[in-house]
């Protein structure tokens, strides 16, 4: 079964990766035919310092507003951030200074936190601490939605679509936190955000099973501004290591969380600070190097997408991680010669992960095609008039527009059904005339008149009457019946008017859309302007015609008389005479003229309103839309402030494929991107009827995509129209001049964001039963269907698959550059030793040729395992095979060049002066020293004791003549019988004072790790290993006990001062007394120099060692106790 996911991006790198995942998930789900969007059980949360999302240079769309949490308000300053933290502890004298010490001095922070942390980790962490409640609330909402029954049911439905098992297996959510270790916001915030979210989910067993993906500093090597990254990375790595080996944070850190309403619980065996499974992701390994940071984000996003939609990957990743940090890191399996932690109690902190992929790349082709369609459609709308002469060498642009308008206008007018320009063209009047009703009322009038006037009592003795009487009676008949009959005509015309008003706006917009697709916006706008001018004359002409018809009605009496005068006997004209019938027909004619006059009055009023309130605004809107669209395609930024890549989208006639569509070094394509243009053209031709050439077919397809479905259509074949009409047009005109409707001016919509046209192109291609949908939805089984494919095609595809699978496996090694010498020195391992591979589902069935080909490659690469590999093959609808490669063991970061080489390079460049060292370390460490030393608690405790043992035994040396670089400290190393140097210069913002040497030396352990990368050996750690050896375990300081008991020294060791340690020719009691006195004096000196700080001194000026005063005092007291309890040597037998 598919699992819920909570993906948390912290800082800019984490946010970009989330954007990439969401974008690729949407493409993948669309490709798979899932129309429900991203399931609600897959939650995205992006935490960062700025008030709005940044990272516009990354091409994936920004996350929805609800998924982004800017951790400061729009008016925030660092003073406000700082005060919101410290004010809660102002009266807590026991903790106040420890809390303040972790935060940057607000007097020195010159950072606009609404825009970011300014490459300062400590600033980033302070922002997160101030926003603890908001982070916890966002996490609670996301977890609640992720675990909601409706969300889980939706995920189950998707799983069924993907043929995932529904066996009631472990459905625990997978939580992945993504950040970098080199920036300001993310690197400073990810540990606290993990702890806050863990605390909100502590009732769930999965709350201590978080993954983290941490980008190494080499990912950012190509950035122009990287001065702050080495220091940030060093501090972040050190604090992550410390937290990984610590089951309980400091009391000050716990207090910081509790006062913000977060109540974490610590102390259990599986508790630690940070993720359970931290992975380092670099820019390169021994096989591949990614072009830049965005390429790395894309690779991680692609692989995490595969993780989310493939249950096999989910299960195997969990199994690998839980096993890798336990069974594979035991001291008898994985040595650790760094001395930074106890292999008996802990494992190294970092694993690494790599990705390989062999794929049809259909989602990549979908995006190529969508952007090519969108670019072609937009270019067509903007520049169709200039395609033959884009530089306007033969005519001006205006001349081209007018030329096209001239050639198209009459057809345009005809298809609009608005042609009233001549007597032969009566589109509107014909549409408003209800001819059947007019015929009926004319016939009724004439028949009624005939019946009425033919009654015998109305005639003389000869059966007739005179011309005057006939004329009066006929005109009276018209006058008496025409109002009633014209009312019926008016009602029929009103029905025609209502229908016209309802349907014509949609028809006009659909026609305009077709012509925009054909001739472009400038030409259509010009034709609409021409229509505006033409309709002004039409309106005037219809008014004249209406009055003319009314005048004709006024001549009815004379017209009737004229007809009757044709009778031979005008004194007694009988009803059956032809003259009377012609006279009665004149009544019908007058009725028709009355109708036509009213019809023309309605038509001119309607067209006047159409011109003023629809066509004119439409022309203005299209002209403005053209300008907006031009600005958008030429803009440097997209609508959501990303870098605009429109210029790199492929054009209609392009035969080359832009670089963006080519795969990353670890992705292998079964269909090369260079074939995309030919595949695209083939599918375009297949999408239209007949055997059209591509250039003709693509114009038909573009018109289809642009026009979409008109707003008044009931069809569900599409859901867009080029020119939308969100507010419909309603004219005031009615068939009754005395009545007016409330007017409603039309509004229009035409998308001016190129991304909209990309989305429409995708939707068009994904329609069921179309050539594009079939191609995009093809899976590996269909691609390698030997029963359908010609033998030569199948063989070519099979052979390419074999090559590409082999290459993908080779490139999939963990994406971190390892130092082979240090890997051997620290862990006794070689690069890629015991690398674990996790495969997504391989769809080929046993017994098929593709199964055997796959098995053969896996066997050749040394990957096939008869016991487990069969389970990799599952009946799944997939278009690619993902390979996840995890380092065989967790490692110390010392062995990772991706991490340490940029740090070492930065330190060597910035460590020569006090000012440059201050800049290197300023606001980088974000926690108290005890939570920042890259060693486990036992090693730290041993180093503290070892410092004082070395001091008592005279093993320490200081060279104070180094000037700008500060004091050079060393300790005598019995292994080399020479001094082993601590890093020089030491890691300190200013040169350390002697009383502060112990803390600064511990802080400098991080630099010693980095210098191992420069040296290629563990020699820079030698001094610290000496301290650990001298300190031993509590109560087991063996070298000090040896001196106390025997007065013996290792060969070549310095002779301690008798005032500190007694003398070799003394006895146990005298040496014990001297050491006890010395250590007691050291404790007193420590209290006066370190512990007891004047209230007038700023906490930011306290010694570094003060931050660990309790641990140092405890170590000194423990040493005193050990010395006092040391008795004569006892063999025990």
N, C-alpha and C positions, 0 to 999 in steps of 0.2 A: 504494500500500500504506500501511496505517496504520503510524505510527512509535511506537517506545517513547517514554515520557515519564518524566522524573525531575522531579517538582515539589517544590520545597524552600520551605517557609514558615519565615521567620525572625521571631521576636518574635510578639506578639499579633496584629497585623494579618495577617501571613503565615499564621499558624495558622488564623485564622478563614476566610481565603480558601480554604485547602486543605480545610477542613471543608465550605465551600460547594460547592467543585468535586466533592468525593467524593459529597456528598449528591445533587447534581444529576446526576452521572454515573450513580449507582445508579438514580435515577428514569428517566433517559433510556434506559438499557440495558434496564430492566424494560419500559418503554413499547415498545421495539423488539423485545421478545420474547426478549431474551438472558437466559438463566437462569444463566449462569456467573459472575455477579458481575463486579467490576472486574478486568480482565486483570492478571496478575502483571507484565507488562511495563510497566505504568503504576504507578510507584512514588511514594509520598508520604513525605516526611520533614519533620517539624516540629521545629525547634530553638528553644528558648527558655530563659530563665534559671530560672523557677520549677520546683520539683520535680514539680509536677503541672500539667496543662493548666488554663489559666484562660480567661476570655472567656465566662462563662456567660450574658451578655446577648445573645449571638448564638445564633439559634435552631437552626442546623444541629447535628447530633449531633457530639460530640467524636470525634476520630480514635481508631482502635484503639490500645491501649497500645504496641504494637510500632512504631507510626509516630511516636511522640512521644519526643523526647530532651530531657529536662530536664538542663541542663548543670551543675547542682550537685547534691551529695548532700543528703539530708534534714537532716544535721547541719552543713552547711557555713556558714562565715562568710566575710566578705570577707578577713579576715586569712589564712584558710586558702587562699583563692583566690590572693591576692597572694603568699603564701609559696611556693605550688606553682610559680609562675612564676619568682620571683627566686632561689629556692634553686638552680636549675639553672645560674645565671650568677654565683653568689657569688664565684667565683675568677677570673672573666673580667674582668680590670680594663679591658680595651679596650672592652667592651660594657656592663658592669654598669650604669653610670649612665645610659646611653642607654636601656636597657631599663626601668629603674625610672622614668625620667622620663615614659615613656608611660602609666604606670599611676597611678591615683589614690593619693594619700597615704592609707595604711590607717588612720592616726590620725584622719582626718577623715571617713571613710566610715561613715555611720550608716544603713546599709541592710541589711535582712534579705534576703540574696540568695536564700534559698529561696523567696521570694515575688516576686522580680523585681529589676530594676536600679534602681528608684526614680527613673525619668526621667533617669538619668545615663548617657549614651552610653559614657563611658570605663569605667564599672563594667561595663556590658554587654560591652564588648570584652574586658576582663580575664577575665571569666567564659568567653568563647569561647576565648581563648588558653589558659587553664588546661585546657580540655576538648578541645584540638586532637586528641589521640589518639582520643578517643571519637567526635568528629565524623568523622574520617577512617575509622574502623572502620565506622560506620553507613553512610557513603557507599560504601565498598567492598562491603558486603553488598547494598545497594540496587542498585548497578551490576551486581554479579554476577547477582542475580536478574533484573534487567531484560534482561540479555543472554543469559540461560539459554535453551537450545534449546527447552525445553518451553514457556517463557513466550512466546517468539517464535512458536511454532506456534499457541498459543492466540490470540495477537493476530491471526495470519493468518486463523484461523477466524472471528474476529469481523469482520475486514475483508471476508471473503467474505459474511457475513450482511449487511453494510452496502453490499455491491456495490462495494467498493474494488478498484482495479486490483491485479493480481498480476503485475506486469511486471518484478519484480526491480529496481525503482528504488532510490533512496537510502533505506536504512532506518536511517540514523544517528539515535540518540536526540535528542530535544529536551529541553534542560534549562532550566527556568524557575525563577528565585529570586524570591520575593515577600516584600516587607518594606515598612516605612514608613521615611521619613527623619526622623521627628519624635519617635519614642519613645526609650526607653532601651535595651532589649535588642536589638530588631531593628535599629534605626538604628546601633547600635554594633557589631553582629556580622556583618551581611550581607557586608561586603567580605571579612573573614577567612574566613568560611564558604565563600564562592565560591572563594577561593584554595586553601583546604584541599581542597575537592572537585576543583578543577581539577588539583591535584597528584596526587590518587589516580587520576585518569583521564588522565594526561598521555600515556599510550601511544596514546590514541585521537585521531584528527584532530578530533573534535567538542569536545575539551576546551577550546578557546579560542573556542567559539561560544555561550556561555551568554547567555540572555536574563535581564533582571531587570525586574520590575514594582515600581516604588517609589511608594508612596502619598505624595502631597504633603501639606504641613501643613494645607492648607485642608480636607482630608477630615475633620479632627478639630475643626473650628471650633465644633461644637455641644457639645463636651465641657466639663464644668465646671472641670476641672483641666488647664490648658494652659500654665502658666507656664514649664515647662521645655522646651516644644516648639520655640519659636523658636530657642533656642540649639542644641538637638539638631539641628534641621533645617539650620541654617547650617553646623554642623560636618560633618554627614553629606554635604551637597551639596558642600562644599569638598573633603573627602577623596575623594569619588567623582570629582570633576572632576580632581583631581590624579592619582589612580590611572589614570583613563582615558587620560591623556596621558603616562604613565610606563611604560616597559617593564621597569623593575627597581626593586623597593622598596629601602628603605634597608638597610644591612648589619645594623642592629639588628632590623629586622622579619624578615629572612631568618634570623637567628640564633634568634629566637623560634620560628619554625616548625621549623627543623632540630633543635633540642634536644627537640622533641616528636615526632620521628620522621617529619616531613613534609619532603620534599626537593623543593621546587618548582624549576623551571628557567625562567629569564627571559633576556631580551636579544634574542629574535627579533623580527622585524618585526611579528608579530601579537600579541605578548605585551603585556599590560597588567594592572594591578591592578583587579579587578572584572570585571563582565560585558562582553561584546563589544557587546551591544545593550541599553543601559539605557533603559527607558521610564518616564516620569513619568505617574502617573495622579492626576488631581485630582477635585474634587467637582463641577465645573461646566465648561461651555464656553460659547460664545456663544448656544447654543440651549436647553440644559437645565441644571438644577441638581438634584442628588440630595438626598433628604431628610436623610440622615445617613450616617455611615460604614458602617453595615450594608447600606444600599442600594447603596453603591459596591462593597462586597465581593460582594454578590449579582450585580451587573452584571458584574464581572470574572469571577466564578466561572462564570456562564452562558456568557460568551464563550470562556473558556478550555476549557470543556466542548465547545463547538462546534469549537474548534481541535483537540481531541484526537480527535474521532470523524469528522472530515472531512478526507480526504487532500488535497483541493484547498486548503483553508485552510493545511494544513501546508506544502505545497510553496510556495504564494504568499508566506506569511509569511517563510520562509527566503529566498526570492528577493528580496523587498522589503528585508529587513534588511541582507543582504549588499550590496545595491546602494545602499541609502539612505545608508549611512555611508561609501561610497566614491565612486561616480560622482556623487552628488548633493551632495557636500560639498566638491568641489574648489574651490580659490580662485576660479576663473573662473566658477563656478556659484553659489556661496554666499559672499558676502562676510561677514567677521566683523570688525566695527569695535570690538569690546570691548577688543582688545589683550591678552586673556588667553591667547591661544595663537597659534601661527603657522599661518595657513591653508595654507601651502605644505606643512606637515608633518603637520597634524592636522585632525580634524573637530570640530565642536562635540559635546559629550558626550551630550546627551539628545534622544530623540525622544519623541513622545507618541502615545497610541493611544486610539481611541474605538470604541464598539460600537453597532451598531443591529441591530434584529431585527424581522422580521415573522413571526408564528407563529400556529399554531392554539392553542398554549398547552396542549396536552393533558396535559403533565406537571403543569402548574399545576392543571388540572381534576382530575387523578388525586389530587393532594394535598388539594385542597378536599374531594373526595368521601371520601377515606380518613379525614380528620379529622372530617368530618361523621358518617360511619358510626361512627367510634370514640366520638365525643362522645355520639351517640345511644344506642349500646350501653351505655356506662358509665352514663349518666344513667338508662337503663332499669333497669340492675342495682341502682342505688342508690336511685332515687326512683319506681319504678313505682307504688308504693302511694299516692303523694302527688300524682300528676299532675293530678287533678281539683281539688285543694285544697292547692297547694304551701305556703301560709302557715299551714295547719292552723287555719283559722278556724272550721270546723264540728265538727271532732273533733281529738283529740290524735293525734300520730304513732303511738303505741302502739295506739290504738283503730283507726286505719286498717289497721295491720299485722294485728291480730287479726281484723278484719272480712274482710280478703282471705283470711287463713288459714282462717277458718270456711267461706267459700264454696268454697275450692279443695281442702280437706283430703281429702275422701272420694275425689275423682277422683285426687288425688296418690297416696293410699295404694293405690288400685286399680291405677294405672299402675306404681307401684313393685313390685307383685306381692308385697306384704308384709302383706296384709290377713288377719289371723287373729282378728278381733275378735268374730265371731259364728259360730254353727254353719254358717251358709251361706257363710262366707268362710274358705277353708282354703288360701290361696295357697302357703304354705310347705310344709305337710304334703302337699298334692297334688303339689307339685313334687318332693318327696323320695320319694314312694311310687311303686314300680314295679309298677303294677297288673297288668301282664301276667305278671310273675313270681309275684306273689301268687296270681293265678288258677291258674297252672300248679301251684304247690306244693299249693294246696288240693285241686285236682282229683287230683293224684297221691296225696295222703294219703287222700282219700276212696275213690279207686279201689283203692288198695292194701289199705285196711281191708276193703272189700267183698270183694275176692278172697280175702284171708287168712281172713276169718271165715266165708266161704261154703263152705270145703272140707268135704266130707262127713264126714271122720274127726273133725272138731271138733263134730259135731252128734249129737243122740240119734237113737233109732230112728224118731222121728216127723219127723226132718229139722230139728229146732230145738234150742233150749237155753233155760235159764231166764233170768230177768231179771238176776239177780245175776251169773251167768257172763257174759252179754252185756255188762253194765256194766263188769265188770273187764277183760274182753278188749278192749273198745273203748278204755277209758282207757289200758290198757297199750299198745295200738297207737299212740295219740297220743304217749304218753311215749317209746316206742321210736323213732318216726320224726320227731317235730317238731324235735329239735335239728338234724338234718341238713337238713331242709327250711328251717328258719329261718336256717341259715347261708347258704343260697342267697339267701334274702330279704335278709339283711344285706349280702351282696356286691352285690346289685342296688341296694340303698339307698346303699351306699358309692359306687357309680358315679354315682348321682343326686346325692349329696352333692358329689362331686368336680366334676361338671358345674356344679352350682349355685354352688359356691365360685369356679369359674373365670369364670363369665359374669355372675353377679349384681352384683359390684362395678361392672363396667363399665356394666351396665344401670342400676343405681342412679345412678351419676354422670351417665349420659346423660339420665336422667329428671330428675334434679336440675338439670342444665344447661338443659333445655328449660323447666322451671318458673322458673328464675332469669331466663331471657330473657323469660318471659311476665309473671311477678309480681314479680321483683326479689329480691335477696339477703335483705332483712329478712323478707319473707313466707316464703321457702323455709326460712330458719333457724328461724322460728317453727314451721313445719310439721314440721321435723325434730325440734325439741324436743317437740312434741306426739306425734310418732311414738315418740320415746324413752319417754315416759311410758306410751303405749299398749302398747308391747312389754313393759314390765315386767309389766303385767297379763296379757298374752298368755303370757309365760313361766310365770307362776304357774298359769294355767289349763291349759296343756299338761302341766305336771307332775301336776296333779290328774287330768287325763284319762288320763295314762299309768298312774298307780296304779289308776285305776278299771278300765282294761282288764286289768291284771294280776289284779285281784280277780275279774273275770269269768272269766278262765281258770281260776282256782281253783275255780270252781263247775261245772267240766266234768262231774264224776261225777254230780252231782245232776241236771244238765241232761239227760244221757244217760238216766238212770233215768226222769226225767219223760217223755221221749219214748217209752221202752219200755213204760211203764205204760198207755199207750193201747191196747196189744195186748189182745185178749180173753182169751188164754190165756197168762198170764205165766210158766207153768211150762215152756212149750215154744214159744218164739217162733221162727218160721222166718225165714231171711235175706231171703226175698222179700216179707216183710210190710212195709207202709208205715212202721210204727213203727221198724223197724231202719234203713230208709233215712233217716228223719228224725234218728235218733240218730247215724248216720254223718255227716250234714251238720253236726251239732253239733261234730264233730271239726274240720271245716274252719272253722267259726266260731271255735272256740278258737284254731286256728292263726292266723286273721286278727286275733283280739284280741291275741295275742302279738306279731304283726307291728306292729299299730297302737300297742301300748304302747312297743315299741322305737322306732318311727317318731317318736312324740311326745317320747320322751327325746332323740332326735337333734335334733328340731326345737327343743325349748326350749333345749337347750344351744347350738345354732347361733345362735338368735336372741339369747340372752343375750350371746354373744360378739360378734355383729354389733352389738348395742346398745352394748356397752361399748367395743369396740375399732375400730368402724368408724363407726357412725352418730353416736355422741356426739362423737368427735374430728372427724368431718366437720362437724357443726353448729358446734363450737368454731372450726374452721378457717374456715368461711364467715363466721362472725361477725367473726373477726379480720381476714379479707380485706376485708370491707366497711369496717371501721375503717381499715385500711391504704390502701384505695383512696380513701376519703374524704379522708384526710390528704394523699394524693398529689395529688389533683385540686385541693385547696385550698392546697397548699404553694406558697411563693414560688419554690421551686427544683425542677428536675427531679431524677431519680435521679443524673444525672451533673453536677449542680450548675449547670445552665443555668437561665435565667429560665423559669418555667413559663408557657406560653402557652395552657394548656387553656381558660381562661375565654374566650379569643377564638376557639376552634374553633366552627364553626357547629353549631347545634342541629338536631334532627330537623324542627322546624316553621319554622325561620328562612327568611325570604324575602330577606334582605339578605346581602351578601357582605362579610366582614371586609376591612379595608384591606390586610392582608398578602397577599391573593391578587391585588391589582391590580398591573399591571405597572409597572416603572420607567419614567422619562420617555423612555428610548431604546428601549423595547420596545413594539411595536405588535401588538395582538391582532386576529385575524380573527374571533374569537368573544369578545365582551365578557364580562368576569367577571360583569357584572350578569345575564347569562343562565344562569349556572351553576345557580341553584336550579331553574329550569324544566327544564334539561337533566337534572339529577340526578333530579328527580321522574319525568320521562319514562322514564329508564333503569331506575329502581326498579320502576315498574309493568310494564315489559317483561320484568323478571327473574322474574316469578311467573306461574303459570298463571292463565288467566281474565282477565276485565276488571275487576281489582280497583282500588278507589280507592287513591290514594297512601297515606293513613293506614293502611289495612289492609295494603297491599303492603309498606310499609317495616317493619312489625312482623314480617312473615314473613321478610323479608330479614335483619333484625337477629337473629332467632332462628337462622337458617341460619348466619350469621357467628359468633354466639356459641357455638353448640353444636359446630360443626366436625365432626370425625370422631371417634367414640368410640375410646378406646385399644385396644379389642380388635378393631377392624375391620381387615380386610385390604385395604380399599379404598385407592387412592391419590388419591382425589378431594380430599383435604385433609391437612393435617399438624398439626392442633392440635385440642385439646378445651378446653372452658371450664374444667372441673375435671380436672386431670391426676391420675394415680395412679402416681407414679414407683416407689413400693414397694408391691407388691400385698399384699392382705390374705389371710392364711392362718390359719384358726381351728384350735384344737386338736382340736375335736370330730371323732369318726369314728362310723361306724355301730356299732362295737364299744365299749361303755362302758369296757372294760378297756384300751383302746388310745387313746393321745393323740398327735396330731401336734405337731411343734414349732410354736409360735405365731409369727406375723409380723404386727406391727401395721402398718396401712396408713399411708402418708403421702400428702399431697395437694399439688397445685399449682394456684393460680389467679393469673393475672397481675394484679399491682397497679400496673404501670407503664402509663400510658395509651398510650405509644408502641408497646407490644406490640399493642394493639388497632388502631392505625393500620397496622402491618405486616400484620396479619391481614386487614384490610379491603382493603389493596392486593392481597394474594394472592388474595382472593376475587374482586375485580374483574378480575384478569388471567387468570382461567380461560378456556381456549380455548372458543370457540363461544358466549360469553355476550354480551349486549348491551353491558355495560360494556367488555369486552375489545375488541369491534369499534369502539366509539366512541373509546376511548383510543388504539387502534392505528391510527386513520385518518391517512393522510398527505395531503400537498397534492394529489397526483394524484387520490386518491379524493374529496377535499373539493370539487374542481373538475371532477368527471366530468360533462361536459355531456350525455353519452348517457344518464345515469341520472337526473339532477336535472331537476325541472320548470324550464322556461325562466325563470320569474320568480325562482326561488330561485338558479339559476346566475347570473343577471344581478346580483342583489343581492350575492352573494358576490364576483363579479368586480369590481364597482364598489368594494366596501369594500377589496378587496385593492389596487386601484390607489391609493386614498387612503392606506392604511396603509403601503404600500411607499414611497410618496413621503415620508411623514412619517418613516419609519425612516431613510431616506437623509439627510434633513435633520438629524435628531438625532444622526447617527453621527459627527459631526466629532470629532477627537481630544479626549479628556476632560481638558483642561487649559485653564485660563483664561489667554489670552495678552494681553499689553499691546500694542495696535496701534502706539503711538508708539515703544516700545522695539524692537518687532519690525522696524519700518522703519529705526530708527536703527542697530541692531546688524547686521541681516542684509539690509536692503533688501527685505524681503518683506512680504506682507499676510497676514492671517489666512485660513487655508484655501487659500493659494496652493499649487497642485500637490499637494494632498492625495491620497494613494494609497488606493484602496479594494481590499479583498480580499473576495471573496464566497465563502460556502459554496456547495455545489452547488445549482443551481436546477433542479428536476426536469422542467420543461415541455419537451416535444419541439417541435422546429422545425415550423412549419406549423399548430400549434394556436393557438386564440384566446388562451390564457393566455401562450403564448410571445410573441405580438405585444403583449399588454398590458404584459408585463414589459419588453420591448424599448422600447416607447413611453415608459414611465416613466424608464428609464435614459437614453434619449436626451434626454428633456425636462430631466432633472437634469444633463445634460452629462457623463454617466458612460460612455455607450456608446462603444466603440472597435471599429470594424469588424475590426481586426486581431486583437483578443484576446477580445472579449466573447463570441463564440460558444462559447469553451471553458468559460465559466461554467456552461453548461447541460449537466447530466449526469443520467443515469437513476439516481436515488438515492431511497431510501425515506426521506423527510424530512418533518417537519411544520412546518418553518420555514426561513427564509432568514436567515443571519447576515451582517452587514456589518461588517468591520473597517476603520476609517479611521485611517491613519497620517499623521502630519504629513509634508508633502512633503520636509522637510529636517530634519536634526538641528539643535537650537538650543542656544544658551547659556541657562542658567536665569534669567539677568537678565530675559529677555522673558516669563517665566512668572509671572503674578500668583498663580497657585495656590501657587507655591513662595515667591516673594519678598515678597508682600504680608503674610502672617502673620509672617514673620521681621522685616520692617521695622517692623510694628506693635508687635511684642514688644520690639524694640530701643529704639524711641522711648519706650516706657513704662518700660523698665528701665535706661536708661543715664544717668540724671541724677545718681546718686550712686555713690561707689566701692562701697558695699555692694550696691546693686542690680546694678551691672555684674558684680560678683563672682558674684552669684547667677545672672545670665544665662549666664555662661561656665564656671561651676564644673563640672568633670568632664564637659564637653561635647566638647572636642577630645580625641581618643583616640589620636592618632599624633604623632610628632615634627613640628615645624613644617614641615620640608621636604616632608613627605608630606601636608600639610594646607592649603597655599596653593592657592587655586583658579586656578592658572595652569600652563602647560606649563613644562618645565624651562628652555627657552630664555628665556621671558619672565621667569622668576624670576631666572635668571642676569643678564639685562639689568637688572632692577630693582635687584639688589644692586650691580652696577657703577655704575648710574645714581645710586644714593644717594651713593656716594663721589665721583663726578664732580660731582654737585650740591653736595656739601659743599666740595669743593676750589674750585669756581667761585663759591662764595658764593650759591648759588641757594636754599638752605634758610632757612627762618625759623621761629622758635618764639616763641609767646606763652605765657609761664609765669604769666600773671596770671589764669588761668581758675578757680582755686580747686578746688572739688570735682570739676569735670570734667577736671582735669588739663591738661597742656600741649597747646597747639594747634599742630600742625605744618603747614607749607606749603612748596611749592616753586614757584619762578617758572616760569611757563608762557609760552613765546615766542608761542604761538598767540593768547593774550589779552593778552600783555604785562602780566600781573598775577599775583599769587600764586594758585596752585591749592591748595586745602586738602585735606589728608588727613582722613579721618573724625575728627570731634570730638564726643564723646570717642573716644579710640582704644579698640580692642577689647583690653582687658587687665583681669585680675581686680583689679589695683591700679594706681594711676597709675605710668606707666613712668618709669624713671630715664634720664637722657640716654644713658648707654652702651648702653641696651637699646632705644633708639629704632628702630634698623634692623629688628630682629626684630618688634617690636610693630607697626611700620608695615606689614610684610609680612603679619602676622596679621590686620591690620585691612582688608586687601584684601577679605575676605569681607563686611565691613560696608559697604564702598563699593558692592559689587554690590547689596546690599539697598537702600541709599539711592538707587540709580538708580530703583527702583520708586517711591519717595516723590517724587523730583524729576521723573520722567517723561522724563529725558534721561540721557546718559552722562556728564554733568558730574561726578558724584562719583568717576568713574574717571580724571578728567583728570590728577590728580597722579601716578597710577601710569603713565599713558601717557607723561608727561614723563620719569619715571625710565627707562622702557624706551627712549625715544628717546635720552636722555643715555648710557645704558649701551650701546646698540647691540649689535652682535655682538662677540665677543672679538677684540681687535686692530683693531676698526673703530669706536672711540668717536669718531665724526666731530666732534662739537662740542668735545670736549676737544682733539682733534688740531688743529682750526681755531684754537683759542685758543693752543695751543703754537706753531703755525707762524706765525700772523699777529698774534696779540694782539687780534684783532677779536672784538667781542661782538654778539649780536643787538640790534636796536634796543630800548632800554628795559631791557636786562638789567642786574642788579646788577653792580657792579664788584667782582671778587674781591679778597680781601685779598692783598697782595703776599707776605706770609709764607706763604701757602698756594699761590699760583699764579703768583707773579711779577707783573710789571706790563705794561701794554700797550705802554709805551715801551721795554721791555727787548727782548732778542732771544730767539730760540728756546732757546738754551742756558740762559739765566738762568731762563726760565719752566719749562723742563724740569727744571732742577735744583731749583727751588722745589717744583714739584708732586711730584717724586720724593721729596724730603725729607719733604714733608707726608704723602704716602701711606705712606711707610715708618714715619713716626711713628704714623700711624693704625693700622698693622698691629701695631706694638709695643704701643700702647695697647689694641688689641683683644685681644691675647694676655694682657695683664695684667688687663684688666677683665672679659673674657668667657671666654677659654679656660681660664685658670688659676684654678680655683675651690678655695678652701680645703676640705680634707678634713673640717673641722669643720662646714661648712655643708651643710644638707640639700639633696639634689638637687632637691627641690621648691621651693627658694628660689633656684635658679640663674636667671640671666636667660633670657628667652625666646630671645634671639639665640644663646645657647650651643648650642641644639639644632641650629643650622645653622653651627656654628663652622667646619667644614671648607669648606663652600661659601663663606663669607665670607672666610676666609683665602685660598682659591684665587682669589676675585675680586680681592682686594687685590693679591695677588702678580701676577696677570695684568695688572692696571692698571699696576702698577709696571713690569712688563716692556714693556707697550705704550708707556708714557711714555718709557722709556729708548730704545726703538727708533724713536721718532718723529724723523724727519729733516725737512729742508726740503721744502716742497711740490714735487711733481714732476708736471707735466701729463701725462707719459707719451708726449708727441709732440714 
